[in-house]
Amino acid sequence: MPKMQANQMRPGHVIEHEGQRWTVLKSQINTPGKGAAVIQVEMRNLRTGSKKDERWRTIDTVERLMTEEKEYDYLFADGDRLTLMDKESFEQIEVDSSLCGEAKQFLQEGMVLLVDLVEGEPVAIHLPQTVTLEVAQADPVVKGQTASSSYKPAILSNGAKTMVPPFVEAGDRIVVRTEDASYVERAKG
């Protein structure tokens, strides 16, 4: 298995640690006032689904498992289980929605997903970078608020919360990033 430095771990990577396979959910490098920098990693066990936080020195090495990417169509959800269809063979698979991470709130039927597989087993799901949704609710603009200075809270049609520019109102369709629910632009057309 190829080794990589711990500070190269990114969300979506799959590693072997203590004889088990883990998918990286979040990684953050912390540089304390004294001593060497460390990388704090939140990861999920692929077999059990349990989460764990682990720390490595940035100079430590970890074993990264090679993943294969494959496109699937998202069909529907049944509780925490997602049904996906292989775009080539039309074979359907069921996976746990936790493989999408925080982005699962943006799943839409018919959406094309990129699924990372390790030896044929789904380990992570990547949504498109942006989605278009309708603003269900937006706070009114406060008088004297300048357009450039501040965004206001809004709730999207899927229930996700985001911050939008003052000119965006309920009923508007906007483009948001699936990674962090941030506003990109007004939807065109």
Steps between C-alpha positions, in 0.01 A plus 500: 500500500628849422599713794443874527583765756225559755476868405388397148179336627185658358128428544406204282838326530488141624777385732599183682555565873538243780403220260171664397382713210391856567369779280618852585208734577689813613865593539654804660861590566563654842820685575548538874717777642771249589582170337423346164179552303239224522216401272164432664290259293137399543444164333235229466561127518386348170386173657331615821406859409640629831679835502835572658728802541870433458811719510825455312814704482518652152819301433332163579403276210169318444399230254258629239274255321452559130146585402321462170245765400173406335190699405162405642153655470330578830154338492345539847553482875335263746589627845882505519536269198554644151425308183742575215516366146823428312492715185666228291349169616170643641564283809353650820686517830399610849739711709492687828425873464788581737737438205388844371604679818336839563409535132223236523244777561551605136421163339246530219339212309675436170820673617824351364731404788865403494553196725845398628541122516769293673499145362143554378373629838357858508701710746406861416245688291567835336213724390531757222679813626187715478121458502217738416229538764216737578522734799210404727554776754730803522523772762397847382773754430579727794484872410842658472665165431743534211476241226866407514548480875276226620317190403171396662379156611278299266339155502497302176224275366686191633517648852870591480609832650729739315599866486389702197555857372234756602336500154404130514139439604272204567404335170833578332697207360867506600811289445671370818814293562423149623824494701406775746152631400650836399331734250658513153260704283141546389384222270485606136180463301 
